[in-house]
Amino acid sequence: MSRTTDPGNPNDLQVGDIYEDCSFHPVLCTAVDEVAGVVLSGISLIDGTFPRSCDALHCGPIRIRVEDVMAIKQDFDGYARRRKQELGIRDSM
């Protein structure tokens, strides 16, 4: 079965996928709410916090491979710093 990409969910993230949220956490997607846009919800694979939610269009979540989650977890602060540099985001601290 092929998926049709929703313009509000350009990376076509679905329940069961792992994505990077706005705080750079790898998140296991547990719900996709399409009522007001496409809102992804899930559980952080860094610290277990939930629900973690992102707008699939405006937050820009990206799919993460299962193989990468352990490396991210081992040095989450370093990963977040690298991602901020890649995206040109400045720390507010």
PDB file of N, CA, C and O in Angstrom:
ATOM      1  N   MET A   1       0.850  -1.173   0.000  1.00  0.00           N
ATOM      2  CA  MET A   1       0.000   0.000   0.000  1.00  0.00           C
ATOM      3  C   MET A   1       0.899   1.240   0.000  1.00  0.00           C
ATOM      4  O   MET A   1       1.766   1.375   0.863  1.00  0.00           O
ATOM      5  N   SER A   2       0.698   2.136  -0.953  1.00  0.00           N
ATOM      6  CA  SER A   2       1.514   3.349  -1.000  1.00  0.00           C
ATOM      7  C   SER A   2       0.828   4.472  -0.238  1.00  0.00           C
ATOM      8  O   SER A   2      -0.399   4.559  -0.181  1.00  0.00           O
ATOM      9  N   ARG A   3       1.650   5.320   0.338  1.00  0.00           N
ATOM     10  CA  ARG A   3       1.138   6.469   1.090  1.00  0.00           C
ATOM     11  C   ARG A   3       1.066   7.675   0.176  1.00  0.00           C
ATOM     12  O   ARG A   3       1.942   7.874  -0.665  1.00  0.00           O
ATOM     13  N   THR A   4       0.032   8.476   0.333  1.00  0.00           N
ATOM     14  CA  THR A   4      -0.077   9.730  -0.381  1.00  0.00           C
ATOM     15  C   THR A   4       0.334  10.828   0.583  1.00  0.00           C
ATOM     16  O   THR A   4      -0.222  10.941   1.675  1.00  0.00           O
ATOM     17  N   THR A   5       1.297  11.628   0.188  1.00  0.00           N
ATOM     18  CA  THR A   5       1.799  12.667   1.074  1.00  0.00           C
ATOM     19  C   THR A   5       0.775  13.783   1.218  1.00  0.00           C
ATOM     20  O   THR A   5       0.294  14.333   0.227  1.00  0.00           O
ATOM     21  N   ASP A   6       0.450  14.109   2.453  1.00  0.00           N
ATOM     22  CA  ASP A   6      -0.452  15.199   2.797  1.00  0.00           C
ATOM     23  C   ASP A   6       0.371  16.490   2.789  1.00  0.00           C
ATOM     24  O   ASP A   6       1.453  16.515   3.375  1.00  0.00           O
ATOM     25  N   PRO A   7      -0.105  17.565   2.144  1.00  0.00           N
ATOM     26  CA  PRO A   7       0.663  18.806   2.134  1.00  0.00           C
ATOM     27  C   PRO A   7       0.914  19.365   3.541  1.00  0.00           C
ATOM     28  O   PRO A   7       1.874  20.108   3.748  1.00  0.00           O
ATOM     29  N   GLY A   8       0.061  19.015   4.504  1.00  0.00           N
ATOM     30  CA  GLY A   8       0.257  19.449   5.888  1.00  0.00           C
ATOM     31  C   GLY A   8       1.196  18.539   6.662  1.00  0.00           C
ATOM     32  O   GLY A   8       1.530  18.816   7.814  1.00  0.00           O
ATOM     33  N   ASN A   9       1.621  17.448   6.025  1.00  0.00           N
ATOM     34  CA  ASN A   9       2.528  16.471   6.636  1.00  0.00           C
ATOM     35  C   ASN A   9       3.550  16.072   5.572  1.00  0.00           C
ATOM     36  O   ASN A   9       3.557  14.932   5.107  1.00  0.00           O
ATOM     37  N   PRO A  10       4.429  17.037   5.183  1.00  0.00           N
ATOM     38  CA  PRO A  10       5.312  16.805   4.037  1.00  0.00           C
ATOM     39  C   PRO A  10       6.266  15.625   4.184  1.00  0.00           C
ATOM     40  O   PRO A  10       6.709  15.073   3.176  1.00  0.00           O
ATOM     41  N   ASN A  11       6.594  15.225   5.406  1.00  0.00           N
ATOM     42  CA  ASN A  11       7.476  14.065   5.588  1.00  0.00           C
ATOM     43  C   ASN A  11       6.687  12.778   5.792  1.00  0.00           C
ATOM     44  O   ASN A  11       7.261  11.724   6.070  1.00  0.00           O
ATOM     45  N   ASP A  12       5.372  12.871   5.653  1.00  0.00           N
ATOM     46  CA  ASP A  12       4.474  11.716   5.716  1.00  0.00           C
ATOM     47  C   ASP A  12       4.707  10.861   6.957  1.00  0.00           C
ATOM     48  O   ASP A  12       4.764   9.635   6.872  1.00  0.00           O
ATOM     49  N   LEU A  13       4.841  11.514   8.106  1.00  0.00           N
ATOM     50  CA  LEU A  13       5.058  10.795   9.363  1.00  0.00           C
ATOM     51  C   LEU A  13       3.766  10.154   9.825  1.00  0.00           C
ATOM     52  O   LEU A  13       2.697  10.761   9.768  1.00  0.00           O
ATOM     53  N   GLN A  14       3.879   8.910  10.287  1.00  0.00           N
ATOM     54  CA  GLN A  14       2.725   8.122  10.689  1.00  0.00           C
ATOM     55  C   GLN A  14       2.969   7.497  12.057  1.00  0.00           C
ATOM     56  O   GLN A  14       4.103   7.460  12.535  1.00  0.00           O
ATOM     57  N   VAL A  15       1.906   7.007  12.681  1.00  0.00           N
ATOM     58  CA  VAL A  15       2.017   6.283  13.952  1.00  0.00           C
ATOM     59  C   VAL A  15       3.030   5.153  13.768  1.00  0.00           C
ATOM     60  O   VAL A  15       2.971   4.401  12.796  1.00  0.00           O
ATOM     61  N   GLY A  16       3.957   5.050  14.721  1.00  0.00           N
ATOM     62  CA  GLY A  16       5.002   4.038  14.663  1.00  0.00           C
ATOM     63  C   GLY A  16       6.330   4.552  14.136  1.00  0.00           C
ATOM     64  O   GLY A  16       7.365   3.921  14.348  1.00  0.00           O
ATOM     65  N   ASP A  17       6.313   5.699  13.446  1.00  0.00           N
ATOM     66  CA  ASP A  17       7.553   6.303  12.961  1.00  0.00           C
ATOM     67  C   ASP A  17       8.285   6.980  14.116  1.00  0.00           C
ATOM     68  O   ASP A  17       7.680   7.311  15.136  1.00  0.00           O
ATOM     69  N   ILE A  18       9.575   7.181  13.950  1.00  0.00           N
ATOM     70  CA  ILE A  18      10.368   7.956  14.910  1.00  0.00           C
ATOM     71  C   ILE A  18      10.737   9.252  14.210  1.00  0.00           C
ATOM     72  O   ILE A  18      11.248   9.246  13.091  1.00  0.00           O
ATOM     73  N   TYR A  19      10.470  10.366  14.887  1.00  0.00           N
ATOM     74  CA  TYR A  19      10.770  11.668  14.304  1.00  0.00           C
ATOM     75  C   TYR A  19      11.486  12.550  15.322  1.00  0.00           C
ATOM     76  O   TYR A  19      11.414  12.325  16.530  1.00  0.00           O
ATOM     77  N   GLU A  20      12.184  13.569  14.796  1.00  0.00           N
ATOM     78  CA  GLU A  20      12.830  14.559  15.646  1.00  0.00           C
ATOM     79  C   GLU A  20      11.848  15.694  15.874  1.00  0.00           C
ATOM     80  O   GLU A  20      11.337  16.280  14.919  1.00  0.00           O
ATOM     81  N   ASP A  21      11.577  16.012  17.153  1.00  0.00           N
ATOM     82  CA  ASP A  21      10.638  17.089  17.447  1.00  0.00           C
ATOM     83  C   ASP A  21      11.356  18.434  17.531  1.00  0.00           C
ATOM     84  O   ASP A  21      12.550  18.523  17.248  1.00  0.00           O
ATOM     85  N   CYS A  22      10.629  19.476  17.920  1.00  0.00           N
ATOM     86  CA  CYS A  22      11.167  20.844  17.980  1.00  0.00           C
ATOM     87  C   CYS A  22      12.318  20.992  18.966  1.00  0.00           C
ATOM     88  O   CYS A  22      13.121  21.917  18.848  1.00  0.00           O
ATOM     89  N   SER A  23      12.403  20.086  19.938  1.00  0.00           N
ATOM     90  CA  SER A  23      13.472  20.138  20.942  1.00  0.00           C
ATOM     91  C   SER A  23      14.563  19.122  20.628  1.00  0.00           C
ATOM     92  O   SER A  23      15.397  18.819  21.482  1.00  0.00           O
ATOM     93  N   PHE A  24      14.561  18.599  19.414  1.00  0.00           N
ATOM     94  CA  PHE A  24      15.562  17.667  18.916  1.00  0.00           C
ATOM     95  C   PHE A  24      15.507  16.287  19.570  1.00  0.00           C
ATOM     96  O   PHE A  24      16.451  15.505  19.451  1.00  0.00           O
ATOM     97  N   HIS A  25      14.401  15.985  20.261  1.00  0.00           N
ATOM     98  CA  HIS A  25      14.233  14.651  20.845  1.00  0.00           C
ATOM     99  C   HIS A  25      13.787  13.684  19.759  1.00  0.00           C
ATOM    100  O   HIS A  25      12.931  14.031  18.945  1.00  0.00           O
ATOM    101  N   PRO A  26      14.353  12.467  19.726  1.00  0.00           N
ATOM    102  CA  PRO A  26      13.747  11.425  18.910  1.00  0.00           C
ATOM    103  C   PRO A  26      12.445  11.017  19.610  1.00  0.00           C
ATOM    104  O   PRO A  26      12.443  10.725  20.805  1.00  0.00           O
ATOM    105  N   VAL A  27      11.352  11.000  18.865  1.00  0.00           N
ATOM    106  CA  VAL A  27      10.034  10.738  19.445  1.00  0.00           C
ATOM    107  C   VAL A  27       9.372   9.598  18.673  1.00  0.00           C
ATOM    108  O   VAL A  27       9.363   9.586  17.442  1.00  0.00           O
ATOM    109  N   LEU A  28       8.816   8.640  19.421  1.00  0.00           N
ATOM    110  CA  LEU A  28       8.016   7.587  18.809  1.00  0.00           C
ATOM    111  C   LEU A  28       6.615   8.142  18.611  1.00  0.00           C
ATOM    112  O   LEU A  28       5.944   8.489  19.582  1.00  0.00           O
ATOM    113  N   CYS A  29       6.167   8.229  17.371  1.00  0.00           N
ATOM    114  CA  CYS A  29       4.854   8.789  17.055  1.00  0.00           C
ATOM    115  C   CYS A  29       3.754   7.843  17.517  1.00  0.00           C
ATOM    116  O   CYS A  29       3.717   6.675  17.128  1.00  0.00           O
ATOM    117  N   THR A  30       2.852   8.367  18.356  1.00  0.00           N
ATOM    118  CA  THR A  30       1.742   7.564  18.860  1.00  0.00           C
ATOM    119  C   THR A  30       0.384   8.036  18.341  1.00  0.00           C
ATOM    120  O   THR A  30      -0.613   7.329  18.485  1.00  0.00           O
ATOM    121  N   ALA A  31       0.340   9.228  17.737  1.00  0.00           N
ATOM    122  CA  ALA A  31      -0.928   9.738  17.199  1.00  0.00           C
ATOM    123  C   ALA A  31      -0.656  10.784  16.130  1.00  0.00           C
ATOM    124  O   ALA A  31       0.308  11.545  16.211  1.00  0.00           O
ATOM    125  N   VAL A  32      -1.525  10.805  15.126  1.00  0.00           N
ATOM    126  CA  VAL A  32      -1.504  11.824  14.085  1.00  0.00           C
ATOM    127  C   VAL A  32      -2.908  12.405  14.045  1.00  0.00           C
ATOM    128  O   VAL A  32      -3.859  11.734  13.644  1.00  0.00           O
ATOM    129  N   ASP A  33      -3.030  13.675  14.470  1.00  0.00           N
ATOM    130  CA  ASP A  33      -4.330  14.343  14.524  1.00  0.00           C
ATOM    131  C   ASP A  33      -4.434  15.290  13.339  1.00  0.00           C
ATOM    132  O   ASP A  33      -3.653  16.235  13.226  1.00  0.00           O
ATOM    133  N   GLU A  34      -5.387  15.041  12.465  1.00  0.00           N
ATOM    134  CA  GLU A  34      -5.529  15.836  11.248  1.00  0.00           C
ATOM    135  C   GLU A  34      -6.698  16.808  11.313  1.00  0.00           C
ATOM    136  O   GLU A  34      -7.120  17.326  10.279  1.00  0.00           O
ATOM    137  N   VAL A  35      -7.236  17.069  12.514  1.00  0.00           N
ATOM    138  CA  VAL A  35      -8.401  17.952  12.637  1.00  0.00           C
ATOM    139  C   VAL A  35      -8.037  19.398  12.313  1.00  0.00           C
ATOM    140  O   VAL A  35      -8.688  20.021  11.474  1.00  0.00           O
ATOM    141  N   ALA A  36      -7.017  19.937  12.957  1.00  0.00           N
ATOM    142  CA  ALA A  36      -6.583  21.322  12.719  1.00  0.00           C
ATOM    143  C   ALA A  36      -5.161  21.285  12.191  1.00  0.00           C
ATOM    144  O   ALA A  36      -4.219  21.539  12.942  1.00  0.00           O
ATOM    145  N   GLY A  37      -4.987  20.973  10.913  1.00  0.00           N
ATOM    146  CA  GLY A  37      -3.655  20.752  10.377  1.00  0.00           C
ATOM    147  C   GLY A  37      -3.265  19.316  10.686  1.00  0.00           C
ATOM    148  O   GLY A  37      -4.126  18.445  10.815  1.00  0.00           O
ATOM    149  N   VAL A  38      -1.973  19.075  10.805  1.00  0.00           N
ATOM    150  CA  VAL A  38      -1.503  17.736  11.164  1.00  0.00           C
ATOM    151  C   VAL A  38      -0.615  17.877  12.389  1.00  0.00           C
ATOM    152  O   VAL A  38       0.488  18.417  12.306  1.00  0.00           O
ATOM    153  N   VAL A  39      -1.098  17.393  13.521  1.00  0.00           N
ATOM    154  CA  VAL A  39      -0.348  17.452  14.774  1.00  0.00           C
ATOM    155  C   VAL A  39       0.106  16.041  15.116  1.00  0.00           C
ATOM    156  O   VAL A  39      -0.695  15.111  15.214  1.00  0.00           O
ATOM    157  N   LEU A  40       1.423  15.912  15.296  1.00  0.00           N
ATOM    158  CA  LEU A  40       2.013  14.636  15.685  1.00  0.00           C
ATOM    159  C   LEU A  40       2.180  14.611  17.190  1.00  0.00           C
ATOM    160  O   LEU A  40       2.580  15.613  17.782  1.00  0.00           O
ATOM    161  N   SER A  41       1.887  13.505  17.811  1.00  0.00           N
ATOM    162  CA  SER A  41       2.107  13.335  19.247  1.00  0.00           C
ATOM    163  C   SER A  41       2.876  12.051  19.458  1.00  0.00           C
ATOM    164  O   SER A  41       2.770  11.103  18.681  1.00  0.00           O
ATOM    165  N   GLY A  42       3.666  12.043  20.545  1.00  0.00           N
ATOM    166  CA  GLY A  42       4.430  10.839  20.811  1.00  0.00           C
ATOM    167  C   GLY A  42       5.152  10.875  22.138  1.00  0.00           C
ATOM    168  O   GLY A  42       4.897  11.725  22.992  1.00  0.00           O
ATOM    169  N   ILE A  43       6.075   9.915  22.291  1.00  0.00           N
ATOM    170  CA  ILE A  43       6.840   9.720  23.519  1.00  0.00           C
ATOM    171  C   ILE A  43       8.315   9.920  23.201  1.00  0.00           C
ATOM    172  O   ILE A  43       8.838   9.327  22.257  1.00  0.00           O
ATOM    173  N   SER A  44       8.991  10.765  23.999  1.00  0.00           N
ATOM    174  CA  SER A  44      10.420  10.993  23.817  1.00  0.00           C
ATOM    175  C   SER A  44      11.199   9.720  24.082  1.00  0.00           C
ATOM    176  O   SER A  44      10.965   9.032  25.075  1.00  0.00           O
ATOM    177  N   LEU A  45      12.128   9.411  23.188  1.00  0.00           N
ATOM    178  CA  LEU A  45      13.009   8.272  23.385  1.00  0.00           C
ATOM    179  C   LEU A  45      14.280   8.683  24.122  1.00  0.00           C
ATOM    180  O   LEU A  45      15.191   7.874  24.296  1.00  0.00           O
ATOM    181  N   ILE A  46      14.338   9.955  24.558  1.00  0.00           N
ATOM    182  CA  ILE A  46      15.445  10.441  25.383  1.00  0.00           C
ATOM    183  C   ILE A  46      15.083  10.308  26.857  1.00  0.00           C
ATOM    184  O   ILE A  46      15.832   9.718  27.636  1.00  0.00           O
ATOM    185  N   ASP A  47      13.922  10.864  27.239  1.00  0.00           N
ATOM    186  CA  ASP A  47      13.581  10.886  28.665  1.00  0.00           C
ATOM    187  C   ASP A  47      12.184  10.363  28.990  1.00  0.00           C
ATOM    188  O   ASP A  47      11.754  10.432  30.141  1.00  0.00           O
ATOM    189  N   GLY A  48      11.481   9.849  28.003  1.00  0.00           N
ATOM    190  CA  GLY A  48      10.171   9.254  28.240  1.00  0.00           C
ATOM    191  C   GLY A  48       9.032  10.237  28.421  1.00  0.00           C
ATOM    192  O   GLY A  48       7.917   9.823  28.738  1.00  0.00           O
ATOM    193  N   THR A  49       9.276  11.538  28.229  1.00  0.00           N
ATOM    194  CA  THR A  49       8.203  12.509  28.408  1.00  0.00           C
ATOM    195  C   THR A  49       7.151  12.350  27.313  1.00  0.00           C
ATOM    196  O   THR A  49       7.445  11.987  26.174  1.00  0.00           O
ATOM    197  N   PHE A  50       5.902  12.639  27.714  1.00  0.00           N
ATOM    198  CA  PHE A  50       4.785  12.570  26.770  1.00  0.00           C
ATOM    199  C   PHE A  50       3.624  13.361  27.328  1.00  0.00           C
ATOM    200  O   PHE A  50       3.616  13.604  28.535  1.00  0.00           O
ATOM    201  N   PRO A  51       2.666  13.774  26.566  1.00  0.00           N
ATOM    202  CA  PRO A  51       2.751  13.738  25.114  1.00  0.00           C
ATOM    203  C   PRO A  51       3.656  14.862  24.615  1.00  0.00           C
ATOM    204  O   PRO A  51       3.627  15.977  25.136  1.00  0.00           O
ATOM    205  N   ARG A  52       4.435  14.560  23.626  1.00  0.00           N
ATOM    206  CA  ARG A  52       5.261  15.566  22.946  1.00  0.00           C
ATOM    207  C   ARG A  52       4.577  15.789  21.601  1.00  0.00           C
ATOM    208  O   ARG A  52       4.318  14.836  20.866  1.00  0.00           O
ATOM    209  N   SER A  53       4.289  17.039  21.281  1.00  0.00           N
ATOM    210  CA  SER A  53       3.523  17.322  20.070  1.00  0.00           C
ATOM    211  C   SER A  53       4.245  18.317  19.178  1.00  0.00           C
ATOM    212  O   SER A  53       4.922  19.227  19.657  1.00  0.00           O
ATOM    213  N   CYS A  54       4.089  18.129  17.879  1.00  0.00           N
ATOM    214  CA  CYS A  54       4.655  19.023  16.873  1.00  0.00           C
ATOM    215  C   CYS A  54       3.660  19.171  15.733  1.00  0.00           C
ATOM    216  O   CYS A  54       2.936  18.234  15.397  1.00  0.00           O
ATOM    217  N   ASP A  55       3.634  20.349  15.151  1.00  0.00           N
ATOM    218  CA  ASP A  55       2.873  20.584  13.935  1.00  0.00           C
ATOM    219  C   ASP A  55       3.724  20.038  12.784  1.00  0.00           C
ATOM    220  O   ASP A  55       4.861  20.471  12.597  1.00  0.00           O
ATOM    221  N   ALA A  56       3.192  19.110  12.029  1.00  0.00           N
ATOM    222  CA  ALA A  56       3.961  18.438  10.984  1.00  0.00           C
ATOM    223  C   ALA A  56       4.442  19.390   9.899  1.00  0.00           C
ATOM    224  O   ALA A  56       5.443  19.107   9.242  1.00  0.00           O
ATOM    225  N   LEU A  57       3.763  20.498   9.695  1.00  0.00           N
ATOM    226  CA  LEU A  57       4.166  21.446   8.665  1.00  0.00           C
ATOM    227  C   LEU A  57       5.070  22.529   9.226  1.00  0.00           C
ATOM    228  O   LEU A  57       6.135  22.792   8.667  1.00  0.00           O
ATOM    229  N   HIS A  58       4.669  23.157  10.315  1.00  0.00           N
ATOM    230  CA  HIS A  58       5.382  24.329  10.817  1.00  0.00           C
ATOM    231  C   HIS A  58       6.592  24.013  11.681  1.00  0.00           C
ATOM    232  O   HIS A  58       7.517  24.822  11.744  1.00  0.00           O
ATOM    233  N   CYS A  59       6.617  22.877  12.343  1.00  0.00           N
ATOM    234  CA  CYS A  59       7.759  22.520  13.195  1.00  0.00           C
ATOM    235  C   CYS A  59       8.870  21.829  12.415  1.00  0.00           C
ATOM    236  O   CYS A  59      10.017  21.798  12.860  1.00  0.00           O
ATOM    237  N   GLY A  60       8.542  21.287  11.279  1.00  0.00           N
ATOM    238  CA  GLY A  60       9.539  20.627  10.444  1.00  0.00           C
ATOM    239  C   GLY A  60      10.115  19.342  11.006  1.00  0.00           C
ATOM    240  O   GLY A  60      11.319  19.115  10.883  1.00  0.00           O
ATOM    241  N   PRO A  61       9.294  18.483  11.626  1.00  0.00           N
ATOM    242  CA  PRO A  61       9.845  17.234  12.146  1.00  0.00           C
ATOM    243  C   PRO A  61      10.398  16.373  11.015  1.00  0.00           C
ATOM    244  O   PRO A  61       9.850  16.333   9.914  1.00  0.00           O
ATOM    245  N   ILE A  62      11.495  15.689  11.316  1.00  0.00           N
ATOM    246  CA  ILE A  62      12.102  14.805  10.323  1.00  0.00           C
ATOM    247  C   ILE A  62      12.127  13.382  10.860  1.00  0.00           C
ATOM    248  O   ILE A  62      12.208  13.167  12.070  1.00  0.00           O
ATOM    249  N   ARG A  63      12.057  12.419   9.961  1.00  0.00           N
ATOM    250  CA  ARG A  63      12.108  11.006  10.332  1.00  0.00           C
ATOM    251  C   ARG A  63      13.532  10.672  10.774  1.00  0.00           C
ATOM    252  O   ARG A  63      14.501  11.139  10.176  1.00  0.00           O
ATOM    253  N   ILE A  64      13.648   9.861  11.823  1.00  0.00           N
ATOM    254  CA  ILE A  64      14.944   9.406  12.328  1.00  0.00           C
ATOM    255  C   ILE A  64      14.967   7.887  12.245  1.00  0.00           C
ATOM    256  O   ILE A  64      13.978   7.224  12.556  1.00  0.00           O
ATOM    257  N   ARG A  65      16.093   7.347  11.826  1.00  0.00           N
ATOM    258  CA  ARG A  65      16.240   5.888  11.753  1.00  0.00           C
ATOM    259  C   ARG A  65      16.440   5.317  13.150  1.00  0.00           C
ATOM    260  O   ARG A  65      17.084   5.930  14.001  1.00  0.00           O
ATOM    261  N   VAL A  66      15.883   4.147  13.368  1.00  0.00           N
ATOM    262  CA  VAL A  66      16.027   3.458  14.652  1.00  0.00           C
ATOM    263  C   VAL A  66      17.503   3.324  15.008  1.00  0.00           C
ATOM    264  O   VAL A  66      17.873   3.472  16.173  1.00  0.00           O
ATOM    265  N   GLU A  67      18.344   3.047  14.022  1.00  0.00           N
ATOM    266  CA  GLU A  67      19.765   2.849  14.249  1.00  0.00           C
ATOM    267  C   GLU A  67      20.438   4.088  14.838  1.00  0.00           C
ATOM    268  O   GLU A  67      21.458   3.968  15.516  1.00  0.00           O
ATOM    269  N   ASP A  68      19.885   5.272  14.590  1.00  0.00           N
ATOM    270  CA  ASP A  68      20.492   6.519  15.057  1.00  0.00           C
ATOM    271  C   ASP A  68      20.060   6.911  16.469  1.00  0.00           C
ATOM    272  O   ASP A  68      20.710   7.737  17.108  1.00  0.00           O
ATOM    273  N   VAL A  69      18.979   6.330  16.953  1.00  0.00           N
ATOM    274  CA  VAL A  69      18.436   6.743  18.255  1.00  0.00           C
ATOM    275  C   VAL A  69      19.430   6.519  19.387  1.00  0.00           C
ATOM    276  O   VAL A  69      19.580   7.395  20.238  1.00  0.00           O
ATOM    277  N   MET A  70      20.109   5.385  19.429  1.00  0.00           N
ATOM    278  CA  MET A  70      21.047   5.113  20.527  1.00  0.00           C
ATOM    279  C   MET A  70      22.212   6.094  20.524  1.00  0.00           C
ATOM    280  O   MET A  70      22.640   6.545  21.587  1.00  0.00           O
ATOM    281  N   ALA A  71      22.729   6.430  19.353  1.00  0.00           N
ATOM    282  CA  ALA A  71      23.820   7.408  19.273  1.00  0.00           C
ATOM    283  C   ALA A  71      23.351   8.769  19.758  1.00  0.00           C
ATOM    284  O   ALA A  71      24.083   9.464  20.462  1.00  0.00           O
ATOM    285  N   ILE A  72      22.145   9.153  19.389  1.00  0.00           N
ATOM    286  CA  ILE A  72      21.588  10.434  19.843  1.00  0.00           C
ATOM    287  C   ILE A  72      21.433  10.408  21.355  1.00  0.00           C
ATOM    288  O   ILE A  72      21.779  11.379  22.027  1.00  0.00           O
ATOM    289  N   LYS A  73      20.922   9.319  21.895  1.00  0.00           N
ATOM    290  CA  LYS A  73      20.701   9.204  23.333  1.00  0.00           C
ATOM    291  C   LYS A  73      22.016   9.255  24.114  1.00  0.00           C
ATOM    292  O   LYS A  73      22.059   9.835  25.199  1.00  0.00           O
ATOM    293  N   GLN A  74      23.080   8.664  23.588  1.00  0.00           N
ATOM    294  CA  GLN A  74      24.370   8.658  24.283  1.00  0.00           C
ATOM    295  C   GLN A  74      24.957  10.050  24.432  1.00  0.00           C
ATOM    296  O   GLN A  74      25.645  10.321  25.416  1.00  0.00           O
ATOM    297  N   ASP A  75      24.703  10.940  23.480  1.00  0.00           N
ATOM    298  CA  ASP A  75      25.213  12.314  23.565  1.00  0.00           C
ATOM    299  C   ASP A  75      24.143  13.271  23.060  1.00  0.00           C
ATOM    300  O   ASP A  75      24.320  13.944  22.044  1.00  0.00           O
ATOM    301  N   PHE A  76      23.028  13.320  23.789  1.00  0.00           N
ATOM    302  CA  PHE A  76      21.912  14.152  23.351  1.00  0.00           C
ATOM    303  C   PHE A  76      22.289  15.621  23.266  1.00  0.00           C
ATOM    304  O   PHE A  76      21.923  16.290  22.300  1.00  0.00           O
ATOM    305  N   ASP A  77      23.019  16.148  24.264  1.00  0.00           N
ATOM    306  CA  ASP A  77      23.400  17.570  24.238  1.00  0.00           C
ATOM    307  C   ASP A  77      24.245  17.895  23.008  1.00  0.00           C
ATOM    308  O   ASP A  77      24.045  18.928  22.368  1.00  0.00           O
ATOM    309  N   GLY A  78      25.185  17.017  22.679  1.00  0.00           N
ATOM    310  CA  GLY A  78      26.011  17.222  21.489  1.00  0.00           C
ATOM    311  C   GLY A  78      25.175  17.161  20.221  1.00  0.00           C
ATOM    312  O   GLY A  78      25.375  17.953  19.300  1.00  0.00           O
ATOM    313  N   TYR A  79      24.243  16.225  20.172  1.00  0.00           N
ATOM    314  CA  TYR A  79      23.368  16.103  19.010  1.00  0.00           C
ATOM    315  C   TYR A  79      22.535  17.372  18.831  1.00  0.00           C
ATOM    316  O   TYR A  79      22.435  17.909  17.727  1.00  0.00           O
ATOM    317  N   ALA A  80      21.938  17.845  19.929  1.00  0.00           N
ATOM    318  CA  ALA A  80      21.104  19.055  19.857  1.00  0.00           C
ATOM    319  C   ALA A  80      21.942  20.255  19.409  1.00  0.00           C
ATOM    320  O   ALA A  80      21.475  21.069  18.611  1.00  0.00           O
ATOM    321  N   ARG A  81      23.179  20.373  19.917  1.00  0.00           N
ATOM    322  CA  ARG A  81      24.061  21.480  19.495  1.00  0.00           C
ATOM    323  C   ARG A  81      24.342  21.414  18.001  1.00  0.00           C
ATOM    324  O   ARG A  81      24.273  22.429  17.307  1.00  0.00           O
ATOM    325  N   ARG A  82      24.661  20.212  17.499  1.00  0.00           N
ATOM    326  CA  ARG A  82      24.939  20.053  16.065  1.00  0.00           C
ATOM    327  C   ARG A  82      23.722  20.399  15.220  1.00  0.00           C
ATOM    328  O   ARG A  82      23.847  21.075  14.198  1.00  0.00           O
ATOM    329  N   ARG A  83      22.544  19.940  15.640  1.00  0.00           N
ATOM    330  CA  ARG A  83      21.327  20.228  14.878  1.00  0.00           C
ATOM    331  C   ARG A  83      21.022  21.729  14.870  1.00  0.00           C
ATOM    332  O   ARG A  83      20.607  22.275  13.848  1.00  0.00           O
ATOM    333  N   LYS A  84      21.229  22.393  16.014  1.00  0.00           N
ATOM    334  CA  LYS A  84      21.016  23.842  16.059  1.00  0.00           C
ATOM    335  C   LYS A  84      21.961  24.550  15.103  1.00  0.00           C
ATOM    336  O   LYS A  84      21.556  25.487  14.415  1.00  0.00           O
ATOM    337  N   GLN A  85      23.219  24.115  15.049  1.00  0.00           N
ATOM    338  CA  GLN A  85      24.185  24.713  14.109  1.00  0.00           C
ATOM    339  C   GLN A  85      23.739  24.482  12.668  1.00  0.00           C
ATOM    340  O   GLN A  85      23.768  25.400  11.848  1.00  0.00           O
ATOM    341  N   GLU A  86      23.328  23.254  12.365  1.00  0.00           N
ATOM    342  CA  GLU A  86      22.861  22.931  11.009  1.00  0.00           C
ATOM    343  C   GLU A  86      21.697  23.815  10.601  1.00  0.00           C
ATOM    344  O   GLU A  86      21.606  24.241   9.450  1.00  0.00           O
ATOM    345  N   LEU A  87      20.812  24.091  11.541  1.00  0.00           N
ATOM    346  CA  LEU A  87      19.603  24.871  11.245  1.00  0.00           C
ATOM    347  C   LEU A  87      19.789  26.375  11.463  1.00  0.00           C
ATOM    348  O   LEU A  87      18.879  27.160  11.198  1.00  0.00           O
ATOM    349  N   GLY A  88      20.983  26.777  11.952  1.00  0.00           N
ATOM    350  CA  GLY A  88      21.255  28.200  12.182  1.00  0.00           C
ATOM    351  C   GLY A  88      20.483  28.779  13.351  1.00  0.00           C
ATOM    352  O   GLY A  88      20.116  29.954  13.335  1.00  0.00           O
ATOM    353  N   ILE A  89      20.234  27.958  14.370  1.00  0.00           N
ATOM    354  CA  ILE A  89      19.491  28.397  15.548  1.00  0.00           C
ATOM    355  C   ILE A  89      20.474  28.797  16.639  1.00  0.00           C
ATOM    356  O   ILE A  89      21.411  28.056  16.936  1.00  0.00           O
ATOM    357  N   ARG A  90      20.264  29.961  17.233  1.00  0.00           N
ATOM    358  CA  ARG A  90      21.121  30.416  18.332  1.00  0.00           C
ATOM    359  C   ARG A  90      20.525  30.020  19.660  1.00  0.00           C
ATOM    360  O   ARG A  90      19.308  30.022  19.845  1.00  0.00           O
ATOM    361  N   ASP A  91      21.424  29.675  20.599  1.00  0.00           N
ATOM    362  CA  ASP A  91      20.977  29.389  21.965  1.00  0.00           C
ATOM    363  C   ASP A  91      20.525  30.679  22.615  1.00  0.00           C
ATOM    364  O   ASP A  91      21.120  31.735  22.400  1.00  0.00           O
ATOM    365  N   SER A  92      19.468  30.592  23.415  1.00  0.00           N
ATOM    366  CA  SER A  92      18.955  31.782  24.097  1.00  0.00           C
ATOM    367  C   SER A  92      19.496  31.901  25.501  1.00  0.00           C
ATOM    368  O   SER A  92      19.028  32.739  26.271  1.00  0.00           O
ATOM    369  N   MET A  93      20.476  31.080  25.856  1.00  0.00           N
ATOM    370  CA  MET A  93      21.041  31.116  27.198  1.00  0.00           C
ATOM    371  C   MET A  93      22.245  32.011  27.271  1.00  0.00           C
ATOM    372  O   MET A  93      22.843  32.153  28.337  1.00  0.00           O
TER     373      MET A  93
END
